[in-house]
Amino acid sequence: MGRRTCVRVLCLPTNVDHVRGRKVQLLTDIGDRFAVIPRGHHGYPQPEDGYRSLVWRPICPNCGWHGEQVSPFEVRRGFGAAHSAFIQLNWVFDAWFVKAEVADALMTSGLTGFRPETVLDSKSRMPVESHRQLHIDVAMPCMDVSRLQAVTCRPNNEESTLPMPAGSRKPDQGDWCGRVKHHPPTTVGLYRDLRNEPDLLFADEWVGSGFNAFRVILASRRFVDFVRKQGWRGLAFRPAISGMPSERAGE
Ligand SMILES: [Zn+2]
């Protein structure tokens, strides 16, 4: 395989064969899957103090875990960020919203793993015409979390002895679900070959901190290429590495 071309949002090394002291075949092990990082969050889900129990069922009030989506997201006064094709709402890390024309283009692209969902205006209860949620259908265990800090949903858990940012804890409420999540990785490592899987999927290992929990969204190279070719803004892509544990810088 020849040299890879450096592109704007992601620059793959061409001649490095060691990552953190371990030899890896960069040209084959890097680049089939990408963790997708939103470039910004705009607006808030409605109602701000109750959207979680409206959108998902069941939910855990303590760790942030949630079950399937059962209702559309609601927003107030539409979406901002007119130049972004992809938008995330504040507080919601595992749902994407796209312009209506972007949803249409994606649905006819041949890419797989998602479908458009209506978003409602919280006041009128009418669909928001300009945008759709891009609902991701598949969650698949695939991410190596063995080196990430675990956080169990129970009183006095692993984070009770860690320095935490102000505001990241809130009073306990309701039952503790006992589920384990891990601190979000800055480099995603995969133990499973995803080449024949849908173009978009969730890694089914929950990550987060405090009362926030979400799943990492992984995109195929085909998806990344398509988004880049369209010139759509709002997402950044970080290569996931096969056969390596996920890492979190600074931990
Ligand atoms: Zn919980």
py3Dmol code that shows the C-alpha trace and the ligand (Angstrom):
import py3Dmol

protein = """\
ATOM      1  CA  MET A   1       0.000   0.000   0.000  1.00  0.00           C
ATOM      2  CA  GLY A   2       1.350   3.419  -0.910  1.00  0.00           C
ATOM      3  CA  ARG A   3       1.589   6.554   1.133  1.00  0.00           C
ATOM      4  CA  ARG A   4      -1.591   7.925   2.565  1.00  0.00           C
ATOM      5  CA  THR A   5      -2.565  11.494   1.934  1.00  0.00           C
ATOM      6  CA  CYS A   6      -2.882  13.838   4.887  1.00  0.00           C
ATOM      7  CA  VAL A   7      -6.290  15.460   5.049  1.00  0.00           C
ATOM      8  CA  ARG A   8      -7.517  18.405   7.019  1.00  0.00           C
ATOM      9  CA  VAL A   9      -9.203  16.809  10.029  1.00  0.00           C
ATOM     10  CA  LEU A  10      -7.042  13.763  10.330  1.00  0.00           C
ATOM     11  CA  CYS A  11      -3.454  13.055   9.509  1.00  0.00           C
ATOM     12  CA  LEU A  12      -2.448   9.434   9.407  1.00  0.00           C
ATOM     13  CA  PRO A  13       1.227   8.715   9.960  1.00  0.00           C
ATOM     14  CA  THR A  14       2.891   6.871   7.115  1.00  0.00           C
ATOM     15  CA  ASN A  15       6.154   5.740   8.595  1.00  0.00           C
ATOM     16  CA  VAL A  16       5.566   5.163  12.312  1.00  0.00           C
ATOM     17  CA  ASP A  17       5.543   1.632  13.571  1.00  0.00           C
ATOM     18  CA  HIS A  18       5.346   2.119  17.319  1.00  0.00           C
ATOM     19  CA  VAL A  19       2.448   3.445  19.399  1.00  0.00           C
ATOM     20  CA  ARG A  20       3.258   3.825  23.067  1.00  0.00           C
ATOM     21  CA  GLY A  21       6.065   1.339  22.780  1.00  0.00           C
ATOM     22  CA  ARG A  22       4.066  -1.351  20.999  1.00  0.00           C
ATOM     23  CA  LYS A  23       4.680  -2.227  17.420  1.00  0.00           C
ATOM     24  CA  VAL A  24       1.603  -1.854  15.245  1.00  0.00           C
ATOM     25  CA  GLN A  25       0.946  -2.064  11.544  1.00  0.00           C
ATOM     26  CA  LEU A  26      -0.363   1.444  11.147  1.00  0.00           C
ATOM     27  CA  LEU A  27      -1.328   1.189   7.517  1.00  0.00           C
ATOM     28  CA  THR A  28      -3.585  -1.780   8.119  1.00  0.00           C
ATOM     29  CA  ASP A  29      -4.585  -1.381  11.788  1.00  0.00           C
ATOM     30  CA  ILE A  30      -5.493   2.278  11.644  1.00  0.00           C
ATOM     31  CA  GLY A  31      -8.143   3.739   9.467  1.00  0.00           C
ATOM     32  CA  ASP A  32     -11.033   1.284   9.060  1.00  0.00           C
ATOM     33  CA  ARG A  33     -13.068   2.824  11.879  1.00  0.00           C
ATOM     34  CA  PHE A  34     -13.181   6.288  13.340  1.00  0.00           C
ATOM     35  CA  ALA A  35     -14.484   7.655  16.606  1.00  0.00           C
ATOM     36  CA  VAL A  36     -16.681  10.605  15.746  1.00  0.00           C
ATOM     37  CA  ILE A  37     -16.219  13.741  17.768  1.00  0.00           C
ATOM     38  CA  PRO A  38     -18.785  16.518  17.494  1.00  0.00           C
ATOM     39  CA  ARG A  39     -17.249  19.946  17.044  1.00  0.00           C
ATOM     40  CA  GLY A  40     -19.753  21.759  19.235  1.00  0.00           C
ATOM     41  CA  HIS A  41     -22.961  21.571  21.216  1.00  0.00           C
ATOM     42  CA  HIS A  42     -25.836  23.953  20.578  1.00  0.00           C
ATOM     43  CA  GLY A  43     -29.133  24.398  22.405  1.00  0.00           C
ATOM     44  CA  TYR A  44     -30.698  22.261  25.106  1.00  0.00           C
ATOM     45  CA  PRO A  45     -33.097  19.325  25.026  1.00  0.00           C
ATOM     46  CA  GLN A  46     -36.557  20.170  26.368  1.00  0.00           C
ATOM     47  CA  PRO A  47     -37.776  20.098  29.045  1.00  0.00           C
ATOM     48  CA  GLU A  48     -34.337  20.750  30.481  1.00  0.00           C
ATOM     49  CA  ASP A  49     -35.123  19.088  33.814  1.00  0.00           C
ATOM     50  CA  GLY A  50     -37.023  16.106  32.455  1.00  0.00           C
ATOM     51  CA  TYR A  51     -35.967  15.298  28.900  1.00  0.00           C
ATOM     52  CA  ARG A  52     -34.181  12.080  29.844  1.00  0.00           C
ATOM     53  CA  SER A  53     -37.277  10.301  31.155  1.00  0.00           C
ATOM     54  CA  LEU A  54     -39.236  11.617  28.165  1.00  0.00           C
ATOM     55  CA  VAL A  55     -36.807  10.422  25.479  1.00  0.00           C
ATOM     56  CA  TRP A  56     -35.487   7.117  26.855  1.00  0.00           C
ATOM     57  CA  ARG A  57     -36.891   4.271  28.874  1.00  0.00           C
ATOM     58  CA  PRO A  58     -35.769   3.094  31.327  1.00  0.00           C
ATOM     59  CA  ILE A  59     -33.208   5.549  32.694  1.00  0.00           C
ATOM     60  CA  CYS A  60     -30.911   5.482  35.712  1.00  0.00           C
ATOM     61  CA  PRO A  61     -31.106   8.796  37.588  1.00  0.00           C
ATOM     62  CA  ASN A  62     -27.695   8.330  39.159  1.00  0.00           C
ATOM     63  CA  CYS A  63     -25.182   7.251  36.508  1.00  0.00           C
ATOM     64  CA  GLY A  64     -26.840   8.538  33.325  1.00  0.00           C
ATOM     65  CA  TRP A  65     -27.379   5.134  31.673  1.00  0.00           C
ATOM     66  CA  HIS A  66     -30.493   4.922  29.529  1.00  0.00           C
ATOM     67  CA  GLY A  67     -32.464   2.323  27.583  1.00  0.00           C
ATOM     68  CA  GLU A  68     -34.006   2.615  24.128  1.00  0.00           C
ATOM     69  CA  GLN A  69     -35.289   5.871  22.731  1.00  0.00           C
ATOM     70  CA  VAL A  70     -39.094   5.890  23.009  1.00  0.00           C
ATOM     71  CA  SER A  71     -39.982   9.482  22.074  1.00  0.00           C
ATOM     72  CA  PRO A  72     -38.614  12.222  19.812  1.00  0.00           C
ATOM     73  CA  PHE A  73     -36.277  14.842  21.192  1.00  0.00           C
ATOM     74  CA  GLU A  74     -37.864  18.224  21.725  1.00  0.00           C
ATOM     75  CA  VAL A  75     -36.133  21.566  21.212  1.00  0.00           C
ATOM     76  CA  ARG A  76     -37.116  25.194  21.660  1.00  0.00           C
ATOM     77  CA  ARG A  77     -36.852  27.688  18.796  1.00  0.00           C
ATOM     78  CA  GLY A  78     -35.184  25.255  16.425  1.00  0.00           C
ATOM     79  CA  PHE A  79     -31.465  24.673  16.004  1.00  0.00           C
ATOM     80  CA  GLY A  80     -28.690  27.246  15.806  1.00  0.00           C
ATOM     81  CA  ALA A  81     -25.337  26.651  14.119  1.00  0.00           C
ATOM     82  CA  ALA A  82     -26.538  27.394  10.593  1.00  0.00           C
ATOM     83  CA  HIS A  83     -23.235  26.344   9.016  1.00  0.00           C
ATOM     84  CA  SER A  84     -23.083  22.923  10.694  1.00  0.00           C
ATOM     85  CA  ALA A  85     -24.521  19.925   8.909  1.00  0.00           C
ATOM     86  CA  PHE A  86     -24.214  17.915  12.139  1.00  0.00           C
ATOM     87  CA  ILE A  87     -25.264  19.268  15.529  1.00  0.00           C
ATOM     88  CA  GLN A  88     -25.330  17.913  19.050  1.00  0.00           C
ATOM     89  CA  LEU A  89     -27.447  19.310  21.860  1.00  0.00           C
ATOM     90  CA  ASN A  90     -25.804  20.244  25.113  1.00  0.00           C
ATOM     91  CA  TRP A  91     -25.737  17.377  27.648  1.00  0.00           C
ATOM     92  CA  VAL A  92     -26.595  14.753  24.988  1.00  0.00           C
ATOM     93  CA  PHE A  93     -23.459  13.050  23.695  1.00  0.00           C
ATOM     94  CA  ASP A  94     -24.992  10.077  21.910  1.00  0.00           C
ATOM     95  CA  ALA A  95     -27.551  11.662  19.598  1.00  0.00           C
ATOM     96  CA  TRP A  96     -26.879  13.586  16.393  1.00  0.00           C
ATOM     97  CA  PHE A  97     -29.062  16.059  14.613  1.00  0.00           C
ATOM     98  CA  VAL A  98     -28.641  16.922  10.955  1.00  0.00           C
ATOM     99  CA  LYS A  99     -30.112  19.367   8.495  1.00  0.00           C
ATOM    100  CA  ALA A 100     -33.059  17.900   6.584  1.00  0.00           C
ATOM    101  CA  GLU A 101     -31.155  17.938   3.287  1.00  0.00           C
ATOM    102  CA  VAL A 102     -28.223  16.147   4.931  1.00  0.00           C
ATOM    103  CA  ALA A 103     -30.604  13.460   6.213  1.00  0.00           C
ATOM    104  CA  ASP A 104     -31.994  13.057   2.685  1.00  0.00           C
ATOM    105  CA  ALA A 105     -28.525  12.758   1.166  1.00  0.00           C
ATOM    106  CA  LEU A 106     -27.449  10.213   3.765  1.00  0.00           C
ATOM    107  CA  MET A 107     -30.547   8.088   3.252  1.00  0.00           C
ATOM    108  CA  THR A 108     -29.842   7.779  -0.479  1.00  0.00           C
ATOM    109  CA  SER A 109     -26.082   7.315  -0.041  1.00  0.00           C
ATOM    110  CA  GLY A 110     -26.111   3.553   0.473  1.00  0.00           C
ATOM    111  CA  LEU A 111     -24.524   4.017   3.899  1.00  0.00           C
ATOM    112  CA  THR A 112     -26.084   1.952   6.678  1.00  0.00           C
ATOM    113  CA  GLY A 113     -26.831   1.931  10.409  1.00  0.00           C
ATOM    114  CA  PHE A 114     -29.068   4.974  10.823  1.00  0.00           C
ATOM    115  CA  ARG A 115     -32.483   6.430  10.033  1.00  0.00           C
ATOM    116  CA  PRO A 116     -34.020   9.881  10.288  1.00  0.00           C
ATOM    117  CA  GLU A 117     -36.249  10.684  13.280  1.00  0.00           C
ATOM    118  CA  THR A 118     -38.567  13.627  13.713  1.00  0.00           C
ATOM    119  CA  VAL A 119     -37.627  16.326  16.225  1.00  0.00           C
ATOM    120  CA  LEU A 120     -40.481  18.253  17.870  1.00  0.00           C
ATOM    121  CA  ASP A 121     -40.787  21.906  18.761  1.00  0.00           C
ATOM    122  CA  SER A 122     -41.493  21.871  22.481  1.00  0.00           C
ATOM    123  CA  LYS A 123     -44.067  24.660  22.326  1.00  0.00           C
ATOM    124  CA  SER A 124     -46.094  23.891  19.222  1.00  0.00           C
ATOM    125  CA  ARG A 125     -45.538  20.104  19.394  1.00  0.00           C
ATOM    126  CA  MET A 126     -45.037  20.248  15.618  1.00  0.00           C
ATOM    127  CA  PRO A 127     -42.094  18.643  13.790  1.00  0.00           C
ATOM    128  CA  VAL A 128     -39.062  20.881  13.297  1.00  0.00           C
ATOM    129  CA  GLU A 129     -38.854  21.159   9.507  1.00  0.00           C
ATOM    130  CA  SER A 130     -35.211  22.156   9.227  1.00  0.00           C
ATOM    131  CA  HIS A 131     -33.614  19.225  11.038  1.00  0.00           C
ATOM    132  CA  ARG A 132     -33.874  15.521  11.794  1.00  0.00           C
ATOM    133  CA  GLN A 133     -32.324  13.349  14.433  1.00  0.00           C
ATOM    134  CA  LEU A 134     -29.989  10.807  12.863  1.00  0.00           C
ATOM    135  CA  HIS A 135     -30.996   7.771  14.900  1.00  0.00           C
ATOM    136  CA  ILE A 136     -28.279   5.135  15.138  1.00  0.00           C
ATOM    137  CA  ASP A 137     -29.733   1.626  15.097  1.00  0.00           C
ATOM    138  CA  VAL A 138     -26.965  -0.708  16.241  1.00  0.00           C
ATOM    139  CA  ALA A 139     -24.954  -1.007  19.454  1.00  0.00           C
ATOM    140  CA  MET A 140     -22.161  -3.554  19.410  1.00  0.00           C
ATOM    141  CA  PRO A 141     -19.622  -4.571  22.072  1.00  0.00           C
ATOM    142  CA  CYS A 142     -16.257  -3.786  20.451  1.00  0.00           C
ATOM    143  CA  MET A 143     -14.223  -1.332  22.513  1.00  0.00           C
ATOM    144  CA  ASP A 144     -11.326  -2.439  24.734  1.00  0.00           C
ATOM    145  CA  VAL A 145     -11.925  -0.621  28.041  1.00  0.00           C
ATOM    146  CA  SER A 146      -9.420  -2.620  30.077  1.00  0.00           C
ATOM    147  CA  ARG A 147      -7.156   0.363  30.746  1.00  0.00           C
ATOM    148  CA  LEU A 148      -9.838   2.969  31.397  1.00  0.00           C
ATOM    149  CA  GLN A 149     -10.973   4.048  34.852  1.00  0.00           C
ATOM    150  CA  ALA A 150     -14.106   2.102  35.781  1.00  0.00           C
ATOM    151  CA  VAL A 151     -17.009   3.827  37.536  1.00  0.00           C
ATOM    152  CA  THR A 152     -19.703   1.695  39.159  1.00  0.00           C
ATOM    153  CA  CYS A 153     -23.205   3.018  39.816  1.00  0.00           C
ATOM    154  CA  ARG A 154     -23.261   2.637  43.592  1.00  0.00           C
ATOM    155  CA  PRO A 155     -22.762   4.843  46.649  1.00  0.00           C
ATOM    156  CA  ASN A 156     -19.123   5.794  47.333  1.00  0.00           C
ATOM    157  CA  ASN A 157     -17.930   4.463  44.016  1.00  0.00           C
ATOM    158  CA  GLU A 158     -14.478   4.684  42.417  1.00  0.00           C
ATOM    159  CA  GLU A 159     -14.922   8.399  41.677  1.00  0.00           C
ATOM    160  CA  SER A 160     -15.553   9.300  45.303  1.00  0.00           C
ATOM    161  CA  THR A 161     -11.784   9.302  45.857  1.00  0.00           C
ATOM    162  CA  LEU A 162     -10.897  10.992  42.547  1.00  0.00           C
ATOM    163  CA  PRO A 163     -10.549  14.735  42.012  1.00  0.00           C
ATOM    164  CA  MET A 164     -13.642  15.753  40.047  1.00  0.00           C
ATOM    165  CA  PRO A 165     -14.585  18.987  38.301  1.00  0.00           C
ATOM    166  CA  ALA A 166     -17.039  21.217  40.166  1.00  0.00           C
ATOM    167  CA  GLY A 167     -20.633  20.480  39.306  1.00  0.00           C
ATOM    168  CA  SER A 168     -19.979  16.968  38.054  1.00  0.00           C
ATOM    169  CA  ARG A 169     -21.642  15.400  41.061  1.00  0.00           C
ATOM    170  CA  LYS A 170     -25.185  15.869  42.216  1.00  0.00           C
ATOM    171  CA  PRO A 171     -27.131  14.512  45.176  1.00  0.00           C
ATOM    172  CA  ASP A 172     -27.982  10.844  44.906  1.00  0.00           C
ATOM    173  CA  GLN A 173     -31.492  10.147  43.797  1.00  0.00           C
ATOM    174  CA  GLY A 174     -33.487   6.980  43.364  1.00  0.00           C
ATOM    175  CA  ASP A 175     -31.957   3.570  42.991  1.00  0.00           C
ATOM    176  CA  TRP A 176     -28.407   2.790  41.959  1.00  0.00           C
ATOM    177  CA  CYS A 177     -28.399   0.492  38.939  1.00  0.00           C
ATOM    178  CA  GLY A 178     -25.018  -1.115  39.586  1.00  0.00           C
ATOM    179  CA  ARG A 179     -23.859  -0.755  35.966  1.00  0.00           C
ATOM    180  CA  VAL A 180     -20.202  -0.087  35.207  1.00  0.00           C
ATOM    181  CA  LYS A 181     -19.078   2.641  32.819  1.00  0.00           C
ATOM    182  CA  HIS A 182     -15.558   3.859  32.062  1.00  0.00           C
ATOM    183  CA  HIS A 183     -14.009   7.259  31.651  1.00  0.00           C
ATOM    184  CA  PRO A 184     -14.261   8.327  27.988  1.00  0.00           C
ATOM    185  CA  PRO A 185     -11.178   7.404  25.964  1.00  0.00           C
ATOM    186  CA  THR A 186      -9.157   9.957  24.026  1.00  0.00           C
ATOM    187  CA  THR A 187      -7.931   7.106  21.815  1.00  0.00           C
ATOM    188  CA  VAL A 188     -10.406   4.336  21.028  1.00  0.00           C
ATOM    189  CA  GLY A 189      -9.009   0.813  20.849  1.00  0.00           C
ATOM    190  CA  LEU A 190     -11.072  -1.988  19.332  1.00  0.00           C
ATOM    191  CA  TYR A 191     -10.957  -5.731  19.953  1.00  0.00           C
ATOM    192  CA  ARG A 192     -13.512  -6.581  17.289  1.00  0.00           C
ATOM    193  CA  ASP A 193     -13.328  -6.403  13.518  1.00  0.00           C
ATOM    194  CA  LEU A 194     -16.066  -4.014  12.381  1.00  0.00           C
ATOM    195  CA  ARG A 195     -15.313  -3.980   8.672  1.00  0.00           C
ATOM    196  CA  ASN A 196     -18.516  -5.826   7.732  1.00  0.00           C
ATOM    197  CA  GLU A 197     -20.747  -3.990  10.192  1.00  0.00           C
ATOM    198  CA  PRO A 198     -23.036  -0.985   9.571  1.00  0.00           C
ATOM    199  CA  ASP A 199     -21.328   2.286   8.653  1.00  0.00           C
ATOM    200  CA  LEU A 200     -22.474   3.941  11.872  1.00  0.00           C
ATOM    201  CA  LEU A 201     -22.820   2.160  15.187  1.00  0.00           C
ATOM    202  CA  PHE A 202     -22.484   2.647  18.914  1.00  0.00           C
ATOM    203  CA  ALA A 203     -19.695   0.924  20.803  1.00  0.00           C
ATOM    204  CA  ASP A 204     -21.825  -0.824  23.427  1.00  0.00           C
ATOM    205  CA  GLU A 205     -19.453  -0.027  26.282  1.00  0.00           C
ATOM    206  CA  TRP A 206     -20.848   2.910  28.258  1.00  0.00           C
ATOM    207  CA  VAL A 207     -18.504   5.746  29.059  1.00  0.00           C
ATOM    208  CA  GLY A 208     -18.833   8.889  31.131  1.00  0.00           C
ATOM    209  CA  SER A 209     -18.224  10.433  34.500  1.00  0.00           C
ATOM    210  CA  GLY A 210     -20.406  11.580  37.383  1.00  0.00           C
ATOM    211  CA  PHE A 211     -24.030  11.441  36.270  1.00  0.00           C
ATOM    212  CA  ASN A 212     -23.213  11.516  32.564  1.00  0.00           C
ATOM    213  CA  ALA A 213     -23.136   8.320  30.500  1.00  0.00           C
ATOM    214  CA  PHE A 214     -23.111   7.744  26.766  1.00  0.00           C
ATOM    215  CA  ARG A 215     -21.756   5.476  24.049  1.00  0.00           C
ATOM    216  CA  VAL A 216     -19.004   6.283  21.584  1.00  0.00           C
ATOM    217  CA  ILE A 217     -20.184   6.542  17.963  1.00  0.00           C
ATOM    218  CA  LEU A 218     -17.972   4.766  15.431  1.00  0.00           C
ATOM    219  CA  ALA A 219     -18.020   5.513  11.714  1.00  0.00           C
ATOM    220  CA  SER A 220     -16.677   3.509   8.802  1.00  0.00           C
ATOM    221  CA  ARG A 221     -14.125   4.913   6.390  1.00  0.00           C
ATOM    222  CA  ARG A 222     -16.910   4.993   3.767  1.00  0.00           C
ATOM    223  CA  PHE A 223     -18.963   7.279   6.014  1.00  0.00           C
ATOM    224  CA  VAL A 224     -15.991   9.554   6.722  1.00  0.00           C
ATOM    225  CA  ASP A 225     -15.156   9.791   3.023  1.00  0.00           C
ATOM    226  CA  PHE A 226     -18.764  10.600   2.142  1.00  0.00           C
ATOM    227  CA  VAL A 227     -19.046  13.357   4.758  1.00  0.00           C
ATOM    228  CA  ARG A 228     -15.752  14.838   3.669  1.00  0.00           C
ATOM    229  CA  LYS A 229     -16.671  14.742  -0.004  1.00  0.00           C
ATOM    230  CA  GLN A 230     -19.879  16.646   0.733  1.00  0.00           C
ATOM    231  CA  GLY A 231     -17.920  19.290   2.634  1.00  0.00           C
ATOM    232  CA  TRP A 232     -20.267  18.941   5.611  1.00  0.00           C
ATOM    233  CA  ARG A 233     -19.224  20.598   8.842  1.00  0.00           C
ATOM    234  CA  GLY A 234     -19.751  19.673  12.455  1.00  0.00           C
ATOM    235  CA  LEU A 235     -17.844  16.436  12.963  1.00  0.00           C
ATOM    236  CA  ALA A 236     -14.229  15.485  13.543  1.00  0.00           C
ATOM    237  CA  PHE A 237     -12.936  11.937  13.127  1.00  0.00           C
ATOM    238  CA  ARG A 238     -10.273  10.196  15.145  1.00  0.00           C
ATOM    239  CA  PRO A 239      -8.911   6.826  13.981  1.00  0.00           C
ATOM    240  CA  ALA A 240      -9.782   3.877  16.197  1.00  0.00           C
ATOM    241  CA  ILE A 241      -6.938   1.390  16.635  1.00  0.00           C
ATOM    242  CA  SER A 242      -7.462  -2.353  16.285  1.00  0.00           C
ATOM    243  CA  GLY A 243      -5.904  -4.713  18.765  1.00  0.00           C
ATOM    244  CA  MET A 244      -4.974  -2.035  21.291  1.00  0.00           C
ATOM    245  CA  PRO A 245      -6.663  -1.000  24.564  1.00  0.00           C
ATOM    246  CA  SER A 246      -8.440   2.346  24.606  1.00  0.00           C
ATOM    247  CA  GLU A 247      -6.486   5.077  26.358  1.00  0.00           C
ATOM    248  CA  ARG A 248      -7.384   8.278  28.132  1.00  0.00           C
ATOM    249  CA  ALA A 249      -4.711  10.944  28.020  1.00  0.00           C
ATOM    250  CA  GLY A 250      -3.723  12.084  31.489  1.00  0.00           C
ATOM    251  CA  GLU A 251      -5.062   9.035  33.354  1.00  0.00           C
TER     252      GLU A 251
END
"""
ligand_1 = """\
1
ZN
Zn -26.916 3.735 37.224
"""
view = py3Dmol.view(width=600, height=400)
view.addModel(protein, "pdb")
view.setStyle({"model": 0}, {"cartoon": {"style": "trace"}})
view.addModel(ligand_1, "xyz")
view.setStyle({"model": 1}, {"stick": {}})
view.zoomTo()
view.show()
